[in-house]
């Protein structure tokens, strides 16, 4: 899983390495991002879609999700800003 703003990717255009940005992320047609591939920047408030199709607002910090309506055992599949 790559973290936006922290992990480094290779830029094909310049031949240099740089931090991953939101424009580098793969979105689906509805704007959702796969949570198994990318993790948002620290303290970003995002919407998440869980395995049972609930949509909640949560914060991202480190490799954890924090929110009032999200439980520890909820499996997060997708997120978007």
VOPAGU-2260 file (C-alpha; in pm, 1 decimal, decimal comma):
REM VOPAGU-2260
SITE   aa  ch    i         X         Y         Z
SITE  UNK   A    0       0,0       0,0       0,0
SITE  UNK   A    1     140,5     338,2    -103,3
SITE  UNK   A    2      85,1     645,3     114,7
SITE  UNK   A    3      24,2     973,8     -62,9
SITE  UNK   A    4     280,9    1238,0      28,2
SITE  UNK   A    5     516,4     990,8     196,8
SITE  UNK   A    6     610,1     710,1     -41,6
SITE  UNK   A    7     831,9     768,0    -343,2
SITE  UNK   A    8     754,8     681,1    -704,8
SITE  UNK   A    9     958,8     700,7   -1024,2
SITE  UNK   A   10     851,8     976,3   -1265,2
SITE  UNK   A   11     876,9     847,3   -1623,9
SITE  UNK   A   12     874,5    1196,8   -1774,4
SITE  UNK   A   13    1168,9    1340,8   -1580,4
SITE  UNK   A   14    1350,5    1019,7   -1487,9
SITE  UNK   A   15    1361,8    1123,3   -1121,7
SITE  UNK   A   16    1196,4     998,7    -805,9
SITE  UNK   A   17     934,9    1206,2    -623,0
SITE  UNK   A   18     663,0    1172,8    -362,6
SITE  UNK   A   19     330,1    1025,6    -471,9
SITE  UNK   A   20      59,3    1287,5    -530,5
SITE  UNK   A   21    -317,3    1261,3    -561,7
SITE  UNK   A   22    -292,1    1295,6    -939,7
SITE  UNK   A   23     -84,4     973,3    -949,0
SITE  UNK   A   24    -363,2     768,0    -789,4
SITE  UNK   A   25    -586,1     536,0    -993,6
SITE  UNK   A   26    -954,3     632,0    -962,7
SITE  UNK   A   27   -1256,8     433,6   -1081,2
SITE  UNK   A   28   -1533,5     599,3   -1284,5
SITE  UNK   A   29   -1710,4     723,9    -967,6
SITE  UNK   A   30   -1393,8     869,8    -813,8
SITE  UNK   A   31   -1330,6     593,1    -559,0
SITE  UNK   A   32    -973,9     481,2    -482,9
SITE  UNK   A   33    -880,5     122,6    -392,6
SITE  UNK   A   34    -780,4     117,8     -24,0
SITE  UNK   A   35    -553,2    -184,4     -73,4
SITE  UNK   A   36    -333,5      11,4    -317,0
SITE  UNK   A   37    -328,0     369,3    -184,0
SITE  UNK   A   38    -367,4     536,8     155,2
SITE  UNK   A   39    -447,4     910,7     188,8
SITE  UNK   A   40    -217,7    1172,2     343,2
SITE  UNK   A   41    -216,5    1218,1     719,0
SITE  UNK   A   42    -511,6    1408,8     865,7
SITE  UNK   A   43    -711,1    1402,6     541,3
SITE  UNK   A   44   -1086,0    1382,1     591,0
SITE  UNK   A   45   -1216,2    1128,0     339,2
SITE  UNK   A   46   -1525,1     922,7     264,2
SITE  UNK   A   47   -1480,2     548,2     294,2
SITE  UNK   A   48   -1689,0     261,2     163,6
SITE  UNK   A   49   -1684,2     -52,4     378,5
SITE  UNK   A   50   -1739,5    -414,1     284,6
SITE  UNK   A   51   -2109,8    -392,8     380,2
SITE  UNK   A   52   -2155,7     -83,1     152,0
SITE  UNK   A   53   -2171,3     174,9     431,3
SITE  UNK   A   54   -2025,7     516,6     350,5
SITE  UNK   A   55   -1872,8     713,8     639,7
SITE  UNK   A   56   -1650,7    1018,0     687,0
SITE  UNK   A   57   -1319,5     933,0     855,6
SITE  UNK   A   58    -970,7    1072,2     907,6
SITE  UNK   A   59    -656,5     901,6     792,7
SITE  UNK   A   60    -346,4     895,2    1008,4
SITE  UNK   A   61     -49,2     665,3     965,0
SITE  UNK   A   62    -204,7     339,6     849,3
SITE  UNK   A   63    -520,8     380,3    1058,5
SITE  UNK   A   64    -870,6     509,6     996,8
SITE  UNK   A   65   -1038,9     716,6    1270,1
SITE  UNK   A   66   -1405,7     806,7    1277,2
SITE  UNK   A   67   -1707,3     808,0    1502,2
SITE  UNK   A   68   -1917,1     563,0    1301,4
SITE  UNK   A   69   -1638,5     330,9    1191,1
SITE  UNK   A   70   -1564,3      21,6    1397,1
SITE  UNK   A   71   -1231,7    -151,2    1444,8
SITE  UNK   A   72   -1344,9    -461,9    1255,3
SITE  UNK   A   73   -1493,2    -275,5     953,4
SITE  UNK   A   74   -1307,4    -362,2     635,8
SITE  UNK   A   75   -1253,2     -50,5     422,5
SITE  UNK   A   76   -1246,5    -120,5      50,9
SITE  UNK   A   77   -1254,1     224,8    -114,3
SITE  UNK   A   78   -1207,0     591,6     -23,7
SITE  UNK   A   79   -1231,9     933,5    -187,9
SITE  UNK   A   80   -1170,7    1297,1     -93,1
